[in-house]
Amino acid sequence: MTYLIVTSLIWAFSFGLVKGNLTSLEPNFVACARLAIALPLFLPFLRLKGIPSKTIFRFIAIGAIQYGATYSLYMTAMQYLNAYEAALFTIFTPLYVSLIYDLYEKHFSIFHFGMAGLAVLGAAIIKYSNTSFGDIFLGFVLMQISNICFSFGQIDYKRIRARHPEFKDHQVYALLFVGAVIVTALATTGAQGWGSIQELTSKQVATLLYLGALATGLGFFLWNKGAVITNAGTLAVMNNLKIPLAVACSLLVFGESTDIPRLLLGGGVMILAIVLNEWHKPYEKKSEN
């Protein structure tokens, strides 16, 4: 779970950087740039020897869906949504993680579903606002597809790594970014977003380098590495931990304001879900024996 916590902290800090420095650029270009910056970090570690071609393409497909499609769908949804609406609509991700895992396992875990639901409740307490689905229905749908793509990638990577323990994460991870770069490059081309290159300032270049290397590169790697060694319930809950962390980071680092009692209450509910899920793990393992 340490990998997931560290990644949540990194991602929480990146929200302010994106909002403050990159909003003038074409969104798909920003997504592609971050992924393209992350890719070279893992290429030196890539080892394809002994990996079947089918598995190689599977890793590329996971990256295309979990990172590429997620980013492109999210950026498209932002054309129809305010930032707070997009944040609110990500609270369903834990449910998707739990349900996709159970679909793979061909069983329904009431406990995992309950802990994911508790995490959703905690995030909803923090991010809830009166939102009409009239003009933003398309944005809502795009966000849910984006959430499902990210959830699917986590679970599929977790499963394929379980079947191939001989592969090390750092030896195959460049393949995921290859798939993600392909998808976001196509999205940038379709949106005619390459013109943003000419608009880049030195501050924006520095921000992209930082976010690409740390938040996208290291962050995505640590997240999926954590997903491999974490049970499905904790993984589902941790998907929403970034929300209270992002709010706290905005308060302490970027000087924004929020509802402190709501933050504490929602964060407390999510921490409760994590504690309960970790407490339940010994019983889960015992039942499997």
C-alpha positions as CSV (number, residue, x, y, z in Angstrom):
1,M,0.0,0.0,0.0
2,T,3.0,2.3,0.4
3,Y,3.4,2.6,-3.3
4,L,-0.2,3.7,-3.7
5,I,0.1,6.3,-0.9
6,V,3.3,7.8,-2.4
7,T,1.7,8.0,-5.8
8,S,-1.4,9.7,-4.4
9,L,0.8,12.3,-2.8
10,I,2.6,12.9,-6.1
11,W,-0.6,13.2,-8.0
12,A,-2.2,15.5,-5.4
13,F,0.7,18.0,-5.8
14,S,0.5,17.8,-9.6
15,F,-3.1,19.2,-9.7
16,G,-2.0,22.7,-8.8
17,L,0.9,22.7,-11.3
18,V,-1.4,21.7,-14.2
19,K,-4.0,24.3,-13.2
20,G,-1.5,27.1,-12.7
21,N,0.8,26.5,-15.7
22,L,-0.7,24.4,-18.5
23,T,-4.3,25.4,-19.0
24,S,-3.5,27.5,-22.0
25,L,-2.2,24.5,-24.0
26,E,-4.3,22.0,-26.0
27,P,-5.2,19.3,-23.5
28,N,-4.4,16.3,-25.7
29,F,-1.0,17.7,-26.4
30,V,-0.3,18.1,-22.7
31,A,-1.3,14.4,-22.1
32,C,0.9,13.3,-25.0
33,A,3.8,15.4,-23.9
34,R,3.8,14.0,-20.4
35,L,3.6,10.4,-21.6
36,A,6.3,11.0,-24.2
37,I,8.6,12.4,-21.5
38,A,8.0,9.4,-19.3
39,L,8.7,6.8,-22.0
40,P,12.5,7.3,-22.3
41,L,12.9,6.9,-18.6
42,F,11.9,3.2,-18.9
43,L,13.3,2.3,-22.4
44,P,16.8,1.5,-20.9
45,F,15.3,-1.1,-18.7
46,L,13.2,-2.8,-21.4
47,R,13.9,-6.5,-21.7
48,L,11.8,-8.3,-24.4
49,K,13.8,-11.5,-24.4
50,G,11.7,-14.5,-23.3
51,I,8.4,-12.5,-23.5
52,P,5.9,-14.0,-26.0
53,S,4.7,-11.6,-28.7
54,K,1.2,-11.9,-27.4
55,T,2.2,-10.7,-24.0
56,I,4.1,-7.8,-25.4
57,F,1.1,-6.6,-27.3
58,R,-1.0,-7.2,-24.2
59,F,1.2,-4.8,-22.2
60,I,1.0,-2.2,-25.0
61,A,-2.8,-2.6,-25.1
62,I,-3.0,-2.1,-21.3
63,G,-1.0,1.2,-21.6
64,A,-3.1,2.3,-24.5
65,I,-6.3,1.9,-22.5
66,Q,-5.2,2.7,-18.9
67,Y,-3.1,5.7,-19.8
68,G,-3.8,6.8,-23.4
69,A,-7.6,6.3,-23.6
70,T,-8.0,7.6,-20.0
71,Y,-6.2,10.8,-20.7
72,S,-7.8,11.5,-24.0
73,L,-11.3,10.8,-22.7
74,Y,-10.7,12.9,-19.6
75,M,-9.4,15.8,-21.7
76,T,-12.4,15.6,-24.0
77,A,-14.8,15.5,-21.1
78,M,-13.3,18.7,-19.8
79,Q,-14.8,20.5,-22.8
80,Y,-18.2,19.9,-21.3
81,L,-17.4,20.0,-17.6
82,N,-16.1,22.5,-15.0
83,A,-13.1,21.3,-13.1
84,Y,-15.0,20.5,-9.9
85,E,-17.6,18.5,-11.9
86,A,-14.8,16.4,-13.5
87,A,-13.3,15.8,-10.0
88,L,-16.7,14.8,-8.6
89,F,-17.3,12.3,-11.4
90,T,-14.1,10.4,-10.7
91,I,-15.5,9.2,-7.3
92,F,-17.0,6.1,-9.0
93,T,-13.5,4.7,-9.9
94,P,-13.3,2.5,-6.8
95,L,-16.5,0.8,-7.7
96,Y,-15.3,0.1,-11.2
97,V,-12.0,-1.4,-9.8
98,S,-13.9,-3.7,-7.4
99,L,-16.5,-4.8,-9.9
100,I,-14.0,-5.4,-12.8
101,Y,-11.9,-7.5,-10.5
102,D,-14.9,-9.5,-9.4
103,L,-16.0,-10.0,-13.0
104,Y,-12.5,-11.4,-13.8
105,E,-12.8,-13.7,-10.8
106,K,-16.4,-14.7,-11.7
107,H,-17.7,-13.9,-8.2
108,F,-19.2,-11.0,-6.4
109,S,-17.4,-9.8,-3.3
110,I,-19.9,-7.9,-1.1
111,F,-17.1,-6.7,1.2
112,H,-15.0,-5.2,-1.6
113,F,-18.0,-3.6,-3.1
114,G,-18.9,-2.2,0.4
115,M,-15.4,-0.8,1.0
116,A,-15.4,0.8,-2.5
117,G,-18.8,2.3,-1.8
118,L,-17.5,3.7,1.5
119,A,-14.6,5.3,-0.3
120,V,-17.1,6.8,-2.8
121,L,-19.1,8.2,0.2
122,G,-16.0,9.8,1.6
123,A,-15.0,11.4,-1.7
124,A,-18.6,12.5,-2.2
125,I,-18.7,14.2,1.2
126,I,-15.6,16.2,0.1
127,K,-16.5,17.0,-3.5
128,Y,-20.3,17.1,-3.4
129,S,-22.1,20.1,-5.0
130,N,-25.5,20.6,-6.6
131,T,-24.9,19.5,-10.1
132,S,-27.4,19.3,-12.9
133,F,-26.9,16.6,-15.5
134,G,-28.8,18.5,-18.3
135,D,-26.0,20.1,-20.3
136,I,-23.2,18.0,-18.9
137,F,-24.5,14.5,-19.5
138,L,-22.0,13.8,-22.3
139,G,-19.2,15.0,-20.1
140,F,-20.4,12.7,-17.3
141,V,-20.5,9.7,-19.7
142,L,-17.0,10.4,-21.0
143,M,-15.7,10.6,-17.5
144,Q,-17.2,7.3,-16.6
145,I,-15.6,5.6,-19.6
146,S,-12.3,7.2,-18.7
147,N,-12.7,5.9,-15.1
148,I,-13.5,2.4,-16.4
149,C,-10.4,2.5,-18.7
150,F,-8.1,3.4,-15.8
151,S,-9.7,0.8,-13.6
152,F,-9.5,-1.9,-16.2
153,G,-5.8,-1.2,-16.8
154,Q,-5.0,-1.6,-13.1
155,I,-6.7,-4.9,-12.8
156,D,-5.5,-6.3,-16.1
157,Y,-1.9,-5.4,-15.3
158,K,-2.3,-6.9,-11.8
159,R,-3.6,-10.2,-13.3
160,I,-1.0,-10.5,-16.1
161,R,1.8,-9.9,-13.7
162,A,0.4,-12.5,-11.4
163,R,0.6,-15.0,-14.2
164,H,4.2,-14.0,-15.1
165,P,6.1,-13.5,-11.9
166,E,9.4,-14.0,-13.9
167,F,8.9,-10.5,-15.5
168,K,10.0,-7.5,-13.4
169,D,7.9,-4.4,-13.6
170,H,10.7,-2.1,-14.7
171,Q,11.6,-4.5,-17.5
172,V,8.2,-4.3,-19.3
173,Y,6.8,-0.9,-18.2
174,A,8.1,1.0,-21.3
175,L,5.6,-1.1,-23.3
176,L,2.7,0.5,-21.5
177,F,3.9,4.0,-22.3
178,V,4.4,3.0,-26.0
179,G,0.7,2.2,-26.2
180,A,-0.2,5.4,-24.3
181,V,1.9,7.7,-26.5
182,I,0.4,6.2,-29.7
183,V,-3.2,6.8,-28.5
184,T,-2.6,10.4,-27.2
185,A,-0.5,11.3,-30.3
186,L,-3.4,10.2,-32.5
187,A,-5.8,12.2,-30.3
188,T,-3.5,15.3,-30.5
189,T,-3.4,15.0,-34.3
190,G,-7.2,14.7,-34.5
191,A,-7.6,17.7,-32.3
192,Q,-5.0,19.7,-34.3
193,G,-3.1,20.2,-31.0
194,W,0.5,20.2,-32.2
195,G,0.4,23.9,-32.6
196,S,0.8,24.1,-28.8
197,I,4.5,23.4,-29.3
198,Q,5.0,26.9,-30.7
199,E,3.2,28.4,-27.7
200,L,5.3,26.8,-25.0
201,T,7.1,29.0,-22.5
202,S,10.1,28.1,-20.5
203,K,8.0,27.7,-17.4
204,Q,5.6,25.4,-19.2
205,V,8.4,23.3,-20.5
206,A,9.8,22.9,-17.0
207,T,6.4,22.0,-15.7
208,L,5.9,19.4,-18.4
209,L,9.3,17.9,-17.7
210,Y,8.6,17.6,-14.0
211,L,5.1,16.2,-14.4
212,G,6.2,13.8,-17.2
213,A,9.1,12.4,-15.3
214,L,7.6,12.4,-11.8
215,A,3.7,12.4,-11.8
216,T,3.3,10.5,-15.1
217,G,6.5,8.3,-15.3
218,L,7.3,7.5,-11.7
219,G,3.6,7.9,-10.5
220,F,2.1,5.4,-13.0
221,F,4.9,2.9,-12.4
222,L,4.5,3.0,-8.7
223,W,0.7,2.8,-8.9
224,N,0.6,-0.3,-11.0
225,K,3.5,-1.9,-9.0
226,G,1.4,-1.2,-5.9
227,A,-1.7,-2.7,-7.6
228,V,0.3,-5.9,-8.2
229,I,0.9,-6.5,-4.5
230,T,-2.3,-5.0,-3.1
231,N,-5.7,-6.7,-2.8
232,A,-8.6,-5.5,-4.9
233,G,-10.4,-3.9,-2.0
234,T,-7.5,-1.7,-0.9
235,L,-6.8,-0.8,-4.5
236,A,-10.3,0.3,-5.0
237,V,-10.3,2.5,-1.9
238,M,-6.9,4.0,-2.7
239,N,-8.2,5.3,-6.1
240,N,-10.0,8.1,-4.2
241,L,-7.3,8.9,-1.7
242,K,-5.9,11.5,-4.1
243,I,-9.1,13.7,-3.7
244,P,-8.6,14.7,0.0
245,L,-4.8,14.8,-0.6
246,A,-5.3,17.1,-3.5
247,V,-7.5,19.4,-1.5
248,A,-5.0,19.5,1.4
249,C,-2.2,20.2,-1.0
250,S,-4.2,23.1,-2.5
251,L,-4.7,24.5,0.9
252,L,-1.1,24.2,2.2
253,V,0.9,24.8,-1.0
254,F,-1.2,26.7,-3.4
255,G,-3.2,28.8,-1.0
256,E,-6.7,27.8,-2.1
257,S,-9.7,27.5,0.3
258,T,-12.1,24.7,1.0
259,D,-14.6,23.4,3.5
260,I,-12.3,22.1,6.3
261,P,-15.0,20.1,8.3
262,R,-16.1,18.4,5.0
263,L,-12.5,17.6,4.1
264,L,-11.9,16.1,7.6
265,L,-15.1,14.1,7.6
266,G,-14.7,12.7,4.1
267,G,-11.1,11.9,4.6
268,G,-11.9,10.2,7.8
269,V,-14.5,8.0,6.1
270,M,-12.0,7.0,3.4
271,I,-9.3,6.2,6.0
272,L,-11.9,4.0,7.8
273,A,-12.5,2.1,4.6
274,I,-8.7,1.5,4.2
275,V,-8.4,0.3,7.8
276,L,-11.4,-2.0,7.6
277,N,-10.1,-3.5,4.3
278,E,-6.6,-4.1,5.7
279,W,-8.2,-5.7,8.8
280,H,-10.2,-7.9,6.6
281,K,-7.2,-9.2,4.6
282,P,-6.3,-12.0,7.0
283,Y,-9.8,-13.4,6.9
284,E,-9.8,-13.2,3.1
285,K,-6.6,-15.2,2.9
286,K,-7.9,-17.7,5.4
287,S,-11.0,-18.3,3.4
288,E,-9.0,-18.9,0.2
289,N,-7.0,-21.7,1.9
